[in-house]
Amino acid sequence: MRADAKIVTARRLRKDMTKPEVWLWMRIRGDLGDGLRFRRQHAIGQYILDFYCAKVRLAIEVDGEIHTHAEQHVHDEIRDEWLKEQGIKTHRIIARDLLEAPDEIAQGVIALARQRLMDL
């Protein structure tokens, strides 16, 4: 995907976020302290990450129903391995779980980012 096409796609995805993505974004947006700040629908390489914290190189992916299909699972593994090679950790959250406990999951994401900050 060309760089300009990725930017357009990322912008569209920001406007069309799923309900679980919106719920998480409302809880992790803004300055979380210690320079931790997430971006949403962030383009990197050939991928667009749901959420990304550059300071600690952490990608958060909210996985909906499509991620249960075998071919999507293979794509996710390839993507996660590429991100790992770039020094980016991927943390996946099942969308259904996020709808059931958004505050707890958001706190877990923030705690993960803070832990990575301490580990750097």
N, CA, C and O of each residue as an XYZ file, in Angstrom:
480
protein
N       0.861     -1.179      0.000
C       0.000      0.000      0.000
C       0.897      1.229      0.000
O       1.820      1.327      0.809
N       0.633      2.158     -0.896
C       1.408      3.389     -0.977
C       1.190      4.219      0.279
O       0.164      4.104      0.950
N       2.181      5.064      0.584
C       2.126      5.876      1.806
C       0.893      6.762      1.841
O       0.224      6.837      2.872
N       0.571      7.440      0.731
C      -0.588      8.325      0.743
C      -1.884      7.538      0.872
O      -2.829      8.018      1.499
N      -1.954      6.347      0.297
C      -3.146      5.499      0.433
C      -3.300      5.035      1.876
O      -4.416      4.937      2.386
N      -2.167      4.747      2.538
C      -2.217      4.338      3.940
C      -2.754      5.456      4.820
O      -3.537      5.208      5.737
N      -2.339      6.676      4.544
C      -2.797      7.819      5.333
C      -4.303      7.988      5.182
O      -5.009      8.214      6.164
N      -4.791      7.877      3.954
C      -6.232      7.988      3.718
C      -6.974      6.869      4.430
O      -8.015      7.105      5.043
N      -6.444      5.646      4.355
C      -7.069      4.510      5.021
C      -7.073      4.711      6.534
O      -8.083      4.450      7.188
N      -5.965      5.168      7.093
C      -5.891      5.411      8.536
C      -6.907      6.468      8.962
O      -7.561      6.322      9.995
N      -7.038      7.517      8.180
C      -8.024      8.559      8.503
C      -9.436      7.990      8.494
O     -10.242      8.293      9.373
N      -9.731      7.159      7.490
C     -11.060      6.552      7.398
C     -11.303      5.642      8.599
O     -12.390      5.648      9.177
N     -10.300      4.867      8.970
C     -10.445      3.963     10.108
C     -10.656      4.738     11.416
O     -11.385      4.284     12.297
N     -10.016      5.908     11.538
C     -10.222      6.726     12.737
C     -11.668      7.188     12.826
O     -12.232      7.277     13.916
N     -12.265      7.481     11.677
C     -13.665      7.915     11.659
C     -14.630      6.757     11.867
O     -15.733      6.947     12.379
N     -14.217      5.559     11.472
C     -15.105      4.391     11.507
C     -14.678      3.359     12.554
O     -14.781      2.155     12.317
N     -14.206      3.819     13.690
C     -13.767      2.891     14.731
C     -14.953      2.059     15.213
O     -16.092      2.523     15.243
N     -14.647      0.806     15.590
C     -15.683     -0.061     16.137
C     -16.025      0.387     17.553
O     -15.273      1.138     18.174
N     -17.152     -0.074     18.053
C     -17.567      0.294     19.408
C     -16.508     -0.080     20.456
O     -16.187      0.747     21.308
N     -15.955     -1.307     20.417
C     -14.900     -1.628     21.391
C     -13.678     -0.720     21.265
O     -13.078     -0.348     22.274
N     -13.302     -0.359     20.025
C     -12.164      0.543     19.838
C     -12.460      1.920     20.426
O     -11.596      2.522     21.064
N     -13.668      2.415     20.215
C     -14.057      3.714     20.777
C     -14.000      3.660     22.295
O     -13.490      4.582     22.931
N     -14.518      2.591     22.877
C     -14.526      2.472     24.339
C     -13.108      2.483     24.892
O     -12.837      3.135     25.899
N     -12.205      1.762     24.236
C     -10.816      1.747     24.704
C     -10.171      3.120     24.488
O      -9.498      3.636     25.380
N     -10.373      3.708     23.315
C      -9.780      5.009     23.015
C     -10.188      6.063     24.041
O      -9.358      6.868     24.463
N     -11.442      6.067     24.440
C     -11.914      7.055     25.416
C     -11.191      6.910     26.759
O     -11.158      7.848     27.556
N     -10.624      5.751     27.000
C      -9.954      5.497     28.278
C      -8.430      5.641     28.218
O      -7.788      5.815     29.254
N      -7.842      5.571     27.016
C      -6.373      5.645     26.936
C      -5.885      6.864     26.159
O      -4.681      7.020     25.954
N      -6.794      7.725     25.728
C      -6.379      8.894     24.955
C      -5.777      9.954     25.866
O      -6.021      9.968     27.072
N      -5.005     10.822     25.283
C      -4.392     11.905     26.051
C      -3.104     11.477     26.721
O      -2.628     10.359     26.528
N      -2.552     12.369     27.502
C      -1.290     12.131     28.198
C      -1.536     11.247     29.413
O      -2.302     11.606     30.307
N      -0.883     10.092     29.437
C      -1.039      9.146     30.545
C       0.070      9.313     31.578
O       0.178      8.515     32.509
N       0.886     10.339     31.419
C       2.008     10.560     32.331
C       3.263      9.882     31.807
O       3.179      8.939     31.021
N       4.406     10.348     32.230
C       5.701      9.803     31.833
C       5.903      9.813     30.318
O       6.689      9.027     29.791
N       5.198     10.697     29.621
C       5.335     10.777     28.176
C       4.611      9.687     27.411
O       4.797      9.545     26.203
N       3.789      8.917     28.105
C       3.034      7.849     27.443
C       1.795      8.443     26.785
O       0.975      9.095     27.433
N       1.681      8.202     25.491
C       0.546      8.705     24.731
C       0.292      7.726     23.590
O       1.205      7.370     22.845
N      -0.944      7.304     23.469
C      -1.324      6.397     22.388
C      -1.836      7.181     21.190
O      -2.467      8.228     21.333
N      -1.555      6.659     20.021
C      -2.121      7.147     18.768
C      -3.116      6.093     18.312
O      -2.950      4.910     18.613
N      -4.141      6.507     17.595
C      -5.097      5.526     17.074
C      -4.944      5.409     15.569
O      -4.660      6.385     14.874
N      -5.138      4.195     15.086
C      -5.029      3.891     13.654
C      -3.727      4.462     13.096
O      -3.730      5.284     12.179
N      -2.632      4.013     13.665
C      -1.297      4.511     13.324
C      -0.658      3.631     12.248
O      -0.522      2.421     12.426
N      -0.272      4.244     11.142
C       0.364      3.522     10.037
C       1.838      3.300     10.344
O       2.555      4.221     10.736
N       2.277      2.048     10.155
C       3.690      1.709     10.306
C       3.993      0.565      9.342
O       3.293     -0.448      9.329
N       5.033      0.733      8.540
C       5.316     -0.267      7.510
C       4.099     -0.406      6.614
O       3.516      0.591      6.188
N       3.722     -1.630      6.331
C       2.543     -1.868      5.491
C       1.268     -2.048      6.311
O       0.226     -2.407      5.764
N       1.342     -1.804      7.606
C       0.219     -2.061      8.506
C      -0.345     -0.783      9.124
O       0.323      0.250      9.188
N      -1.579     -0.883      9.571
C      -2.197      0.177     10.356
C      -2.577     -0.436     11.695
O      -3.393     -1.355     11.766
N      -1.969      0.090     12.756
C      -2.181     -0.445     14.100
C      -3.397      0.228     14.733
O      -3.601      1.429     14.557
N      -4.201     -0.533     15.463
C      -5.370      0.052     16.124
C      -4.927      1.177     17.063
O      -5.436      2.295     16.988
N      -3.975      0.868     17.946
C      -3.431      1.860     18.885
C      -1.935      1.622     19.005
O      -1.472      0.482     18.972
N      -1.184      2.708     19.145
C       0.266      2.585     19.211
C       0.841      3.624     20.151
O       0.513      4.807     20.055
N       1.701      3.184     21.063
C       2.442      4.070     21.957
C       3.906      4.012     21.518
O       4.608      3.035     21.777
N       4.351      5.075     20.850
C       5.690      5.106     20.270
C       6.789      5.053     21.330
O       7.824      4.418     21.128
N       6.561      5.721     22.457
C       7.612      5.801     23.486
C       8.048      4.422     23.956
O       9.232      4.204     24.213
N       7.102      3.483     24.072
C       7.437      2.144     24.564
C       7.278      1.075     23.483
O       7.372     -0.120     23.761
N       7.032      1.528     22.223
C       6.910      0.623     21.080
C       5.907     -0.503     21.369
O       6.226     -1.690     21.296
N       4.692     -0.080     21.699
C       3.621     -1.012     22.066
C       2.421     -0.810     21.146
O       1.876      0.289     21.046
N       2.020     -1.883     20.480
C       0.831     -1.873     19.624
C      -0.287     -2.613     20.348
O      -0.074     -3.692     20.901
N      -1.472     -2.027     20.340
C      -2.658     -2.658     20.916
C      -3.618     -2.935     19.768
O      -3.995     -2.025     19.030
N      -4.005     -4.181     19.624
C      -4.932     -4.586     18.574
C      -6.215     -5.100     19.218
O      -6.177     -5.956     20.102
N      -7.344     -4.574     18.770
C      -8.657     -5.013     19.240
C      -9.188     -5.979     18.189
O      -9.505     -5.578     17.069
N      -9.283     -7.247     18.554
C      -9.654     -8.299     17.621
C     -11.133     -8.618     17.678
O     -11.644     -9.103     18.688
N     -11.812     -8.338     16.579
C     -13.217     -8.682     16.443
C     -13.376    -10.109     15.945
O     -12.420    -10.885     15.917
N     -14.585    -10.437     15.558
C     -14.942    -11.794     15.130
C     -14.086    -12.306     13.975
O     -13.783    -13.498     13.923
N     -13.692    -11.437     13.050
C     -12.923    -11.875     11.883
C     -11.607    -12.536     12.280
O     -11.084    -13.377     11.548
N     -11.079    -12.160     13.427
C      -9.782    -12.694     13.865
C      -9.872    -14.142     14.332
O      -8.849    -14.745     14.654
N     -11.072    -14.711     14.374
C     -11.222    -16.126     14.733
C     -11.078    -17.024     13.515
O     -10.967    -18.241     13.667
N     -11.078    -16.463     12.313
C     -10.941    -17.242     11.087
C      -9.477    -17.614     10.868
O      -8.576    -16.816     11.128
N      -9.255    -18.822     10.390
C      -7.901    -19.363     10.242
C      -7.008    -18.470      9.377
O      -5.862    -18.206      9.740
N      -7.525    -18.003      8.237
C      -6.678    -17.201      7.341
C      -6.314    -15.854      7.979
O      -5.216    -15.346      7.753
N      -7.206    -15.282      8.757
C      -6.899    -14.031      9.447
C      -5.884    -14.280     10.555
O      -5.012    -13.449     10.808
N      -6.004    -15.433     11.216
C      -5.062    -15.782     12.280
C      -3.637    -15.874     11.719
O      -2.688    -15.410     12.352
N      -3.492    -16.469     10.541
C      -2.182    -16.565      9.891
C      -1.657    -15.166      9.572
O      -0.488    -14.869      9.820
N      -2.524    -14.305      9.021
C      -2.135    -12.924      8.710
C      -1.684    -12.201      9.979
O      -0.680    -11.489      9.965
N      -2.423    -12.381     11.072
C      -2.069    -11.739     12.344
C      -0.708    -12.204     12.841
O       0.074    -11.398     13.346
N      -0.418    -13.486     12.705
C       0.877    -14.012     13.147
C       2.020    -13.406     12.340
O       3.055    -13.042     12.899
N       1.833    -13.298     11.026
C       2.858    -12.704     10.159
C       3.070    -11.234     10.542
O       4.201    -10.760     10.651
N       1.981    -10.547     10.738
C       2.032     -9.128     11.116
C       2.736     -8.948     12.464
O       3.615     -8.097     12.599
N       2.347     -9.752     13.462
C       2.946     -9.645     14.788
C       4.440     -9.949     14.749
O       5.222     -9.312     15.455
N       4.840    -10.921     13.926
C       6.256    -11.257     13.806
C       7.028    -10.099     13.166
O       8.130     -9.776     13.609
N       6.461     -9.469     12.128
C       7.116     -8.320     11.501
C       7.265     -7.191     12.513
O       8.326     -6.573     12.608
N       6.209     -6.922     13.264
C       6.275     -5.860     14.272
C       7.332     -6.180     15.322
O       8.075     -5.298     15.754
N       7.396     -7.442     15.729
C       8.407     -7.861     16.716
C       9.816     -7.602     16.181
O      10.693     -7.153     16.919
N      10.028     -7.889     14.894
C      11.333     -7.624     14.277
C      11.676     -6.140     14.281
O      12.851     -5.776     14.249
N      10.656     -5.280     14.319
C      10.861     -3.839     14.375
C      11.002     -3.351     15.824
O      11.175     -2.156     16.064
N      10.929     -4.277     16.783
C      11.041     -3.922     18.194
C       9.728     -3.482     18.811
O       9.718     -2.846     19.865
N       8.617     -3.815     18.163
C       7.296     -3.423     18.647
C       6.581     -4.637     19.218
O       6.453     -5.666     18.555
N       6.120     -4.505     20.453
C       5.340     -5.569     21.095
C       3.873     -5.374     20.734
O       3.350     -4.260     20.783
N       3.221     -6.469     20.373
C       1.796     -6.429     20.066
C       1.020     -7.088     21.191
O       1.334     -8.200     21.617
N       0.012     -6.392     21.660
C      -0.892     -6.931     22.682
C      -2.294     -6.968     22.064
O      -2.818     -5.941     21.632
N      -2.890     -8.154     22.029
C      -4.204     -8.328     21.408
C      -5.284     -8.442     22.476
O      -5.120     -9.112     23.496
N      -6.393     -7.762     22.202
C      -7.548     -7.769     23.105
C      -8.747     -8.248     22.300
O      -8.984     -7.766     21.193
N      -9.491     -9.175     22.837
C     -10.701     -9.653     22.177
C     -11.788     -8.600     22.385
O     -12.075     -8.198     23.512
N     -12.382     -8.165     21.281
C     -13.369     -7.079     21.319
C     -14.504     -7.374     22.299
O     -14.927     -6.487     23.040
N     -14.986     -8.585     22.308
C     -16.082     -8.968     23.205
C     -15.687     -8.758     24.669
O     -16.501     -8.302     25.472
N     -14.450     -9.086     25.014
C     -13.973     -8.892     26.388
C     -13.928     -7.414     26.738
O     -14.239     -7.017     27.862
N     -13.542     -6.615     25.771
C     -13.464     -5.172     25.994
C     -14.840     -4.576     26.276
O     -14.973     -3.662     27.090
N     -15.838     -5.087     25.614
C     -17.208     -4.602     25.848
C     -17.700     -4.980     27.243
O     -18.502     -4.261     27.839
N     -17.219     -6.106     27.757
C     -17.658     -6.580     29.069
C     -16.944     -5.888     30.227
O     -17.524     -5.713     31.298
N     -15.692     -5.495     30.017
C     -14.917     -4.891     31.112
C     -13.981     -3.809     30.578
O     -12.762     -3.949     30.679
N     -14.530     -2.731     30.013
C     -13.662     -1.727     29.368
C     -12.691     -1.041     30.328
O     -11.533     -0.817     29.977
N     -13.145     -0.707     31.526
C     -12.257      0.003     32.458
C     -11.099     -0.878     32.903
O      -9.957     -0.423     32.971
N     -11.391     -2.134     33.204
C     -10.343     -3.052     33.656
C      -9.322     -3.308     32.546
O      -8.116     -3.334     32.792
N      -9.815     -3.493     31.336
C      -8.894     -3.751     30.223
C      -8.060     -2.511     29.923
O      -6.862     -2.624     29.664
N      -8.666     -1.346     29.954
C      -7.913     -0.109     29.725
C      -6.824      0.062     30.787
O      -5.703      0.456     30.466
N      -7.144     -0.229     32.030
C      -6.140     -0.136     33.091
C      -5.005     -1.125     32.853
O      -3.844     -0.828     33.137
N      -5.346     -2.308     32.327
C      -4.324     -3.298     31.990
C      -3.413     -2.810     30.872
O      -2.205     -3.040     30.913
N      -3.977     -2.140     29.879
C      -3.188     -1.589     28.772
C      -2.239     -0.518     29.303
O      -1.062     -0.492     28.945
N      -2.749      0.352     30.148
C      -1.919      1.416     30.725
C      -0.810      0.813     31.587
O       0.333      1.268     31.541
N      -1.144     -0.199     32.363
C      -0.143     -0.869     33.201
C       0.923     -1.536     32.330
O       2.106     -1.505     32.669
N       0.519     -2.131     31.225
C       1.476     -2.760     30.313
C       2.426     -1.717     29.736
O       3.631     -1.954     29.660
N       1.900     -0.575     29.334
C       2.741      0.501     28.793
C       3.724      0.992     29.866
O       4.901      1.204     29.577
N       3.248      1.170     31.082
C       4.131      1.629     32.165
C       5.208      0.583     32.485
O       6.351      0.937     32.779
N       4.844     -0.692     32.429
C       5.822     -1.741     32.682
C       6.907     -1.737     31.599
O       8.092     -1.896     31.894
N       6.490     -1.554     30.356
C       7.473     -1.487     29.272
C       8.387     -0.282     29.440
O       9.572     -0.355     29.117
N       7.854      0.813     29.935
C       8.656      2.010     30.185
C       9.735      1.699     31.211
O      10.887      2.101     31.047
N       9.368      0.989     32.260
C      10.331      0.638     33.314
C      11.366     -0.358     32.801
O      12.506     -0.357     33.265
N      10.982     -1.207     31.850
C      11.884     -2.233     31.322
C      12.888     -1.674     30.301
O      13.881     -2.329     29.984
N      12.628     -0.469     29.792
C      13.524      0.095     28.763
C      14.804      0.622     29.358
O      15.660      1.126     28.632
